[in-house]
Amino acid sequence: MATGGGQPPMVSEDAVRLYATESYWAQSELSGVMYAHIALSLIAWVIILPIAVMLSVARSRLGLIAQLAFLVVNGFGVLVSVVYNSKTPDLYEHNSHHKAGWAMTWLTCLWTVWSAFNIHHKAKHWSTPSEPVSSEAFKHHPLLHESSPHATPRWSGDSGQGTERNTASLLSSRTNSWDSSQSRLNKRLLGEVDDELCDVEKGGLISGNLVHRVFARPFAQSALRHSLFLLDLVVALLERLLLPLGFVAIVTGAATYGGIARGHHLLNVLAHFIKGGIFFWYGLLTFGRWLGCFADFGWAWNIKPGAEVVGRRRSRMPTAEFTESFVIWFYGASNVFLEHLTAWGGAWSPMDLEHVSITIMFFGGGMLGMLIESTTIRNLLTRVVTSSMQPHHESKSPQWQQPDYYKHAMNPIPALIIMLLGILMSSHAQNSMVSSAIHKQWGTLFSCFALARGVTYITMWIKPPQTYLPSRPPSELVAAFCLVSGGLIFMASNTDTVHSLETHGLMANFIFTTVMSLTSLLMAWMTVVVAIKAWASERTWRTRQYSSNSTFAA
């Protein structure tokens, strides 16, 4: 059994020369400048950006300050990299990190500009009503009574936060309905015209009788409103993709710095990065569910709220187990013909056949998991029993009622598939002892995830959740830790990284201990970030409640 112990393997002088001369890792010239670029980039993308995204999602005005702080720190990091590149040779031509870094920097700039525009527009909206409204008219208006902030609260429009009673999630849910009622109240009581169009006209951007007449038409106003709405939707989607995009920038930067993924090794490294990255984000999603995120979808190990609580769209969201099964099925369906890509046109090796068998297992297991989560399939299976026994008048007796655990998804198939993958890869033949040990590490971690998920289902079976609040089973903490760390080790098990470890005399335990420490820090930081979002959501709700009361007071 390979454990990565013993003497480091012997490598050729050509391999030593390759990794010593063709990577930024081995460059001693201006190494301090490179370290400064790495430190500034990590501070910007790992520390400041998550806070900025959470504050922006919570609709806090502090979000713009965090966004500007990100742009400043990231700008210094980009400047340092430009200085470094101008004074050192290009050791990795046509690398993807430079293009990805510039593209994501410009995207964050656009995101910040749009946030500033929204804050300016909302401040103008609240501070300059066209006509004061008496307290008596405001008190008796029907729109106020149909969606008062003291009425039954609706859930937040965003799921990425905790959901404790009377805290940020429920308070933010009140903000959602209160904002919509306030918008309708302003438009009907104040006779408010389209704000965006008025701002443009008052700014002098629309001048001349012809242009004014065109934009004054209802069709033009409607088109402008819909365009702004679509743009806001695109920016909201971008906002939620910034963190995965930052992960891509960091990973490509690590590959460029280490000088890996060259030539025919590109596909091997890319496959490990993509697949390991998926498990890494799967682990963060699992940990987010434990923290209380996505409770309005019923994903936080809670009872799934109905349409009267969270709205029709959120109530129709599939279960987390269905989503997991779909991703597993999609991976199997899309990778059946890609496992032989590195040797395209050549003979199929036993390793290729093993990989194809794994993808077929994913395809079938994912399909089975989706069928189990299908409400239609479950109802049909129930009708087989009820139709054969024909209960008739006894249908209302307790013996014919569904068990309590039917209200919560308990589908072990996704965890079973991942456990089988871990077992297979733990015994998968590799080219070196170090590679075998690293594969065994992440394979064992995936198996531990499945066991922890099994403990969660047993707990839920014995005592199903009874409330909308997250139940936070302790076993899911273990499951999330195993997925995050296993995904990172999976990424590091590519051929070039293993070769680099062997070249520098490092063993598999170096990767294991490094990843464990990074996982601990990352999960701790994620807890802080989600708590910041919950605090910002509560603060935003209280601020808007105070602003609305002050604006419409007599």
N, C-alpha and C positions, 0 to 999 in steps of 0.2 A: 504494500500500500504506500503510494507516494505521499510524502508529507512535506517535501521541500527542504528537508534537512540534509546534512552531509556537506561535502566539499562542493564548491561551485563548479559548474561544468566548464571544460576547456573550450575556448573559442579561437578561431583563426585570427591571425594578425590583420587580415583584410577586413574582417568584421569590426575589430577594434578601431581600425583607421576610419572606417565608414562612419561610425557613430561619434568618433572624436573630432572629425573635421567637417562634417556636413550637417551639423545641427547647431542651433543657437545655444542649446544646452551647454555645449563644450566651449563656447566662445568666451574668452576671458576679457576681450576688449569691450569696454563700456558695459560691463556686466551690471554695475550699479544702476545705470540708466534703465536697463531691461527690468531689473527688480522693481524699480520705481513704477514702471508701466504696469507690471503685474499687480503690484499692491494697489495702485490707484484704480485699476480696472475691477479688481475684486471688491474694493470698498464701494465703488459705484454700482456694480451690477448685483452684488450679493447682499449688501447692507442697505444702501440708500434706495435702490429701485424697488425692492419689495415693499418698503414703507410707503413710497410714493404711490405705488399701485393700490395698496390697501386704502390709503387716505382718499385717493381719487374715486375708488369704487364706493367708499362711504360718503362721497359728495361733501367732503370737508374742504374748507378753504385752505387749510394747512397743506393740502395735497400739492398746490401750486408751489409753495415754498420748498417742499421736498423734491419736486420735479426740477426746479431751478438748481437746487443743491446737487442733484444728480448730474445735470448738464455741466455744471462747473467742474465737478470732480472728474467726470468722464472726459470733459474737454481737455483738462490737464493731462490725463492719461493718453489721449490721442496725440497731443502735442509732444509728449515725451517719446511716443513711438515714432513720430515723424522725424524727430531729431536723431533717434537711434538708427532708423533706416537710412538716413542720409549719410551716416558716418561709418556704416558697416556694409559689407558685401551682401548681396541677396543670396542667402543660403537655401532658400526654398522658393523657387520661381513658380509663379502662377498658383500660389497657395490661396485657399478659400477664406482664410481668416481676415485678410485685409479687406476683401470685398464685403464679407459679412459684417465686419465691424463698422465700416463706413455706412452701409445700408441701414443697420440698426440704430446708429447714431442719428441719422437723418429722420428715421421714424420716430425716435423719442423727441426730437425737436418739433416735429409736426404735432405730436401728442401734447406737448407742453403749450404750444401756440393755441391749440383748440381749447385746452383747459383754461387758459387766460381769457380767451374770448367768452367762454361760458360764464366765468366768474364775473366779468365785466357786465355781461348782459343781465345776469341775475341781480347784481347789485343795482343796476339801473332800474330793473323791473320793480324791486322792492322799495327803492328810495323815491321814485317819481310817479306816484299814481296820478292819473289825469284829473281826478275829482274826489274830494273826501267823501266818505260814506258815513252816515250817522250810525251811532251804536245801536239805535233802535232798529233800523233797517237791516243792519248786519245780524242782529240777534234773532230776528224772525224770518230770515231768508231760509227757504226750504233746503237749499243746497248745503247750508251749514249743518242742519240737523241730520241730513242723510249720511254724512261722513265726518262726524266729529272725531277729534283725536281721542275722545274718551269712549267712543263706541268700541264694538268688538274689534280688536286689532287684526289687521291682515299682515301677512308675512312680508319680509323684505324682498325687494326686486332682485337682490343678489344673494347667492347662497354661500359665499365664502366667508362665513363668520360663525361665532358661537351662538348658541340659542338658549341661554339661561332665562328663567322667568324674570320679567321686568328689567331685562338688561338690553344690550344693544340690538340684538336681533329683533325682539318684539317691539322695541321702541322705534327701530328703523322701519318696521312694518307699518307702524302708525304713520310715519313720515310719508310712505308711499301713497296711502289713500288720502292723507291730509293735503299733500301736494296737488294731487289730481283735482280734489274738490276746490282748493284755493284757485287753481287755474281757471276752472269753469266759473267760479264765483267772480273772479276779476273780469272775465270776458263779458259776463252778463250784467253785473252791477256797474262796472266802470265803462262799458262800451269800448273795450280795448281793441285796437286794431292790431294787425300783425307787427310785433316788435321789431323783428329783423328788417322788414321792409321799411319801417319808419326810420330806423337807425341809418339805413343806407341813404334814404332820401334826405334826412336832415344833415348828413355828412357831406352832401353835395356831390355824391358819386353818381346820382341820377339827375341829370340836368337836361333841359330842353323839353319842349312840349311833346315831341313825338315819343321820346323815351319814357317820359313821365306817364303819358297816356297808355303806353304798352304795359308798364309795370303796375299801373293802377287798375288794370282789368282783373276780375276775379280769377281767371285762368292763370295769369302770371303770378298772382299772389299764392294761389294753391300750388303751382309748380315750385315756387321758391320755398314754401313751407315743407313740401315733400322732399326737396333736395337737401335742405338742412337736416331734416329728420334722418334721411339715409346716411348723410355724412356723419351724424352723431352716432348712428348704429355702427358704421364702419370703425369709427374711433373707439367705441366701446369694445368691439371685438378685438381691435389691435391692443387695447389696454390689457386685456386678459391673455394675450399671446406674448406680451413683452417678456415675461419671465422665462417661458420656454425658449424664446429667441435669444435671450441672454445666455441661457444654458448652451445653446448652439455656438455662440460666440466664444464662450469659455472653452468648450471642448475643441473647437477648431484651433483656438490659440494654443492649447496644450499640445495638439498634434504638430502644429508648426514649430513650436519651441523645441519639441523633442525630435523633430525631423523624421517622423514616422509617416506611414501611408504613402509611400512612394511607389511608382511603377505598378507592377502586378500585385503588390501587397495592398493596394488601395481598397479593393473590394472586401478583403478580409477584415481590415480595420474598420471600414464603413459599416459592415454588417454587425460587428461586435458593438460599435458605438450606438447604432440605431436600436438594436435589440436590448442591449443593456440599458440604454437611456429610457426605453419604454418601461422597463421594470422599475427603474429609478423613480420615474414620475408616477407610476402605479403605487409605489410605496408612499410617496408624498400625498397622493390622493387618499390612500387608506388612513394615513395619519390625520389628514384633514377631516375625514369622516369622524374619527375619534374625538377631535377637537370640537365638533359640532357643525362643521360646514355641511352644506347641502341637506340640512334637516328638513327644509321645506319640500325636498324630493322624497323624503323618507329614507335617505341614505345614511343617516347618523345613528343607526341602530335604534330607531324610534318608530312609533306608529306613523304611517304615511298620512299627512293631513289631507282632508278632502277639498273639493273645489270651493266650498263655502269658506274655507280658511285661507287657502293659498291661491285661489283662482283656478280657472279651468286648465290653463296651459301647464302650470306646474303639477297639477294633480294627475295629468296624463303622462308625466315623465316615466320612462321605464325604470325598473328596479336597478340597483347597483349591480346585482348578480347578472341581470340580463345584459347590461352594458359590458361587464367583464366577459361574458360568454360571446357577445358580438365581436369584441376585439380579438379574442382567441380565434373565433371562426374566420374573421377577415384575414388575420395573419396566415392561417393555414391555407386559405383560398388563394392568397396573393403570392405565397412563397413556394408553392409546389414546383413551379417551373423556374425558380431563381436559385435553387440550391446547387445547380450544376453550372452556374454562370461563370465561376472562376475557371472552369475547364471546358468552356463551350466548344462543341465540335469534337471533343475527345471522348475517350471511353469513360463509362461510369465506374467510379471506384466504390468499394464497400462503404467508405465514409459518406459519399454522395447519397447512396441508398439509405443509410441511417438517417441522414438529414431529411430526406424526402419522407421517410416513415414518420418522423416527428411532425412534419407539417400536416400529414394526413391525420395524425392523432389530434392535432389542434383543430383541424377542419371538422372532424366528427365530434370531438368533445365540445367544441363551441356550439355546434348545431344542437347537440343534446341539451346543453345548458339553456339555450334560447327556447327550446320546446318546453322544458320544465317550467320556465318562467312565464310561458304564455298563459294568459287568463283563459283564453278559448280552449286550449288543450286541457287545462285543469277542470273547467266546467264540464267538458265532454267526459272526462274520466269519472267525475262525480255522478253524472247522469247515468253512467253504466250501472252504478250501484243503486241509485234511487229508482230507476225505471224497472230494474229486475225485482226489487222488493215491493214496489208500488205502495208507498206509505199512506197516501190519501189523507184521511183525517188525522193521522198521527204525525203529519209533517211538521207541526208546531211544537212537538215535544222536544225536550233537551237532547234526546238520543239522535235527533236528526239535524241538530245545529252543527255548524262547522267549528272545529277546535280553535282555541285562541291563537295557536301558533300559525294558523293559516293567514293571519293578518300580516305576517312578516316573512320576507323571502328567506328561505333556508336552502340554498342550493350549493352543495359541496363540489360540483363538477369543475368549476374554474380552479379551485384550490387543488383538486385531484390532478388536473392536467399539469399544473405548475409543479406539483410534487413529483409526478412521473418524469417531467423534464429534468428536474434536479437529480433524480436517481440516475437517469440515462447519462447526463453529462458528467456526473461524478465518476462514472466508470468508462467514460469515452476515451479511446486511445489517443494519445498526444505524442508530439515529436520529442518532448523532453520531460524530465522529472519536474522541473519548475512549472511548466505548462499544465501537466497533469494535476499538480497540487493546487494551482489557482482554479482550475475548472472544478476540482472537488470542493473547494471552499464555497464558490457561489452555488453549486449544486446542493450542498448541504444546507445552506441558508434558505434556498427556495423550499426545500423539504420542511425546514422548521417553520416557514411561513404557513405552509399547508396544515401542519399540526396545530399551530396557534389558531388558525381560522376554524379548524375542527372543534377546538375548545370553545370558541365563540358560539358556534352553532349549537353545541350541547347546552351551553348556558342559556341561550335564547329559547331552546326547546323546553328546558325545565321551567323557566320563568320568562315568558314573552314580555316585550315592552308594553307598558300600559299608558304612556303619555307621548305627547309630541316632542318632548325634550330628549336630547341625546342620552343614551344609557351608558355610554363609554365603557364597554367591557375591557378589562385590563389586558386580556389576551391579544387585542387588536394593536396595542402598543408594541408587543413583541412581533406581531405580523408585519407591521409597518417598518420596524427597524430591520428585520430580515430582508424585506424587499428593497429598501433603499440601499443598504450595504451590499446585498447580492447583486443589484443592478450595477453599482459602481465597479465591483470586482469583475463582473461579466464584461464591462467595457475594457477593463485592463487586461483581459485574457487574450487579446489579439496577438497575432504572431510577432509584430514589430515590437510591442511593449515587452513581451516575454524575452525576445532576443536582446533588447536593450538592458533588461534586468540582469540577464546572464552575462552580458558584456561587462557590466560594471560590478559584478560579483555580488549582486543582491539576490535574496531568496524570496520565496512566496510569502513568508511571514511578514516581510516588509510591506507588501501590498495589503495584507490582511489587517495589520495593526494601524496602518495609515488610514484605510477606509473606515475602520471602526471609530477612530477619533473624529474623522470628518462627519460621519453619520450622526454621532452624538451632538456635535456642535450645531449641525444643520437643523436637526429636529428641535433642539432647544431654541434656536433663533426663529424657527417657524412658529413655535408657540408664542413667542413675544410678538411677532408680526400680526398674528391673528388676534391677539389680545388688543393690540393697538387699533386694529380695524373696528373691533367691538366698541372700544372707547370712543373712537371718532364717530361711529354711527350714532351713539347715544348723544354725543355733544352736538352733532348736526341736528338731530331731532329737537333738542331743547332750544337751540338757537333759532330754528325756523318757527317753533311754536311761539317764542318770545317776539320775533319779528312780525309774525302775523297778528298777534294781539296788539302790538304797538302801532302797526300801520293802520288798522281798521278801528282803533279806539276813537271815541268821539272827541 
